[in-house]
Amino acid sequence: MKKLIYRTIISSLFILFVVIVYISTIGIKTDKFNNQIISQIKNIEPNLEIKINDVSAKLNIFDLTLEAKTVGTNLKLRNKIIKLESIKSKISIDSLVKKKFALSEISISTKSILLKDLIGFIRLHLKDPKLFIAEQFVNNGYIVATLKLEFDEFGKMKDNYEVNGLVNNGGILILNRELNELNFNFQITDGKFKFTDIDLLFNNKKIFLPKLDVNKHENEFLVSGKLKGKKLNFDKKELGNLIDNIFLKKNLKEISFNLESDFNFKLGQNFKIKDHDIKSEINLNYLKISNFLKLKKIFPKIKDDLILENQKLNFVYNKKGINLTGSGKVFLQNIPDMIEYKISNKNKQLVFNSNLIISDNPFIIDLINFEKKEKSKLNLNFKGRFKNKKLFLQEISVSENKNKLIVKNLDLSEDYKINDISYIQIDFVDKEEFTNKLEVKKNEKNYNIVGDSLNINKIITEFLNTKNNDKQKILNKNFSLIFDIKEIYLDKNNITYNLGGSIILKKDKISELNLAAEFLNNEKINFTIKTSDKGEKITTLFSNEAKPLVDRYKFINGFEEGKLDFYSIKNNEVSKSTLKLYDFKLKEIPTLTKILTLASLQGIADLLSGEGIRFNDFEMKFSNKDNLMTIDEIYAIGPAISLLMEGYVEKDNLISLRGTLVPATTINKTISSIPLLGDILVGKKTGEGVFGVSFKIKGPPKNLETTVNPIKTLTPRFITRTLEKIKKN
């Protein structure tokens, strides 16, 4: 009997074991749970239509639940269908026994469906306008998703839902920019969104986001993530479609870079971004931009395009502002230089500090005759700020070995005119091997220019060759310059000492000027400009040594000795001037040599080409307006020849002169002093028997044509001017 009982128990246990194993591994099919599953799905949306096939159930012996599964079911809502892969659920055995609600968990998995279809399906249930907006932005793509829901013992859905899935080959339109081939995994729980392994194409450029987290906090979303991009190349056409900045749209031609970025920000209900914090490391491989810098006078070999290469950038953007640091190669000229920079933008103010290191390229400041040595290293530093369209340069410095140039506190207006400046230091040896050493210091409204030495060779040349109308307006205030410089180099051979005086500037023009200096032999040079009550500008220049000024006119190669006296009055952009030279000598003037040769005055021509021809007096009366110089009279008298000329000169275009040349002026002087004979020359027969030459000079400056005609009778004008000079002397 006992054996029978034991066998029965063992058999029952074995059968039970087999049943448990079967249910646990193979499972059973039943429709007993269909209604509960349908009921719970309809709790989500009452209008959902769903038909569940037989459910396969398996026993989970560890938590005493049944795991039910059905496949091939579809959800239908107002004629929109979502195809499901499966519905899985957990059924509590304890709840079944106690006849309570037994469904504790349900999992719904979709097949691969169009993303646009899913959004449209959800919109039928949720009337959120953001879903409508999302539907408009989504172009294509497929999604596979699994929805997990948990229920309490009363059948109420808990808040700990979870949605997992992936999106493949998606397309989204954002700010008129299309993102293609969008792929990512996602996990959505109550108030939390996690996206991983996001990759996409932006303008056919690969962008990768390892992660993107979105957490809901009250009425805001906290967004954080990482972004990576490699070999992001954009040409001018692509850039034109991407950027709205007018300057960049016009000038930026090409860019290539790698990017790694960490970001986080808050997103409000109106999609407004705030409390952003972006940190990026950028490898700028290549950037080409049209060269908007008009700096050929500083960088003689400057290129049409500015190119940056191999730039290492660190970019930080948060509520405090923007900070950018970087360094790398820059092609301003033929050979790359190095550049370092720090830029920050906060409180609507751009602060910058940049340093350009020039090694193998030229760098010049022509006006002060500064030129970088060929193999030396030069640092050009700019430090300042930009606010309200105004530029303030705290410091500009140029340093090369012992050479240095410093400008401090340069305040510029909106149109980049100088409002103020506090200090300038010049301490360098120029390309003519002259030492330039001085300081400009602000003293209330004036500036004191004090120093040991300054080479003004280039400054004089620039002043003589530039019309007033051509001079760039750079000043935005009135002030005075007060000079005290020990040595002034006019050129390689001429030095003046103890330059003193002042210049008063009003409305960017010289109103008053009074400068004086001395040559080595105590000879004087004085330069003045006065403005009359009528607004006339009166200029005078006197120098006991004329050569340093006359030598600047290259067509006169052999000017020696002499004094210079210049007077000019300017009114309404028209100036009338008189230039006088006394007791000087000329040689090697090609045009005059040609006139003498054509007039068969070879002896005088040889003298001009040799030791030179002396003149007692030279006087030129002329007027200037725009590019036209009208010469009323040029008169020169000397022991060998005398000249009388008139004509005009169009700057850099045309020269037209006509005149009379008379040799042996000394002989004519002697004749004219004889009683009665002088009366004959000037009076009745107007100089019959006296020899002279008329000539014409005309053509472009580099291709002048000269014609000569001998004459026997001089004009009364020539004779009168000669006798006036003789009488004066």
FENQUITA-V373110 format. One record per helix or strand of 3 or more residues. SS is the DSSP state (~ for helix, > for strand). FROM is the first residue (numbers start at 0). LEN is the number of residues. If there is no record, write none. Layout:
SS|FROM|LEN + SS|FROM|LEN
//
This chain:
~|1|24 + >|27|3 + ~|33|11 + >|54|6 + >|64|7 + >|73|4 + >|79|13 + ~|92|5 + >|102|8 + ~|114|11 + ~|128|9 + >|137|14 + >|161|13 + >|176|13 + >|191|11 + >|204|13 + >|219|16 + ~|235|7 + ~|245|6 + >|251|16 + >|272|18 + >|304|14 + >|320|11 + >|336|10 + >|348|10 + ~|365|3 + >|377|10 + >|389|11 + >|402|10 + >|417|3 + >|422|7 + >|434|9 + >|445|10 + ~|456|9 + ~|467|3 + >|478|11 + >|494|12 + >|508|10 + >|523|8 + >|536|7 + ~|546|4 + >|559|12 + >|573|13 + ~|589|9 + ~|601|8 + >|612|13 + >|627|10 + >|640|10 + >|653|10 + ~|664|8 + ~|676|6 + >|691|8 + >|704|7 + ~|715|13
//
